[in-house]
Amino acid sequence: MYGWIWRRLPLGLPGKLAGSLLLATATVALLWYVVFPWAEPLLPFDDVQVTQDSGEPGGEPGGEPGVDGSAPPGDEHDLPYNTDQNNTPPPTPNR
């Protein structure tokens, strides 16, 4: 397909380069100003809702943390790897 377009562009190499740049610019402008605005309402990028157990968006499960003097709950997930190795310097190569 690109070979067919290249062979159809007139005016030798300068005309082919200018025509290719013009076609690429027109394609990007068509996508940017016509296709993407048309498709945006069909895509679920803005359909976000984050809730906790309380049912309120952004709310904490047991009310506000730290009101009774306790610390907020930490991350209760076990990591399947050791994070201490990230703090050690890399080994030096032997020369």
Helices and strands as residue ranges (DSSP letters): H 2-8, H 12-30, I 31-35, H 36-39, G 40-42, G 84-87
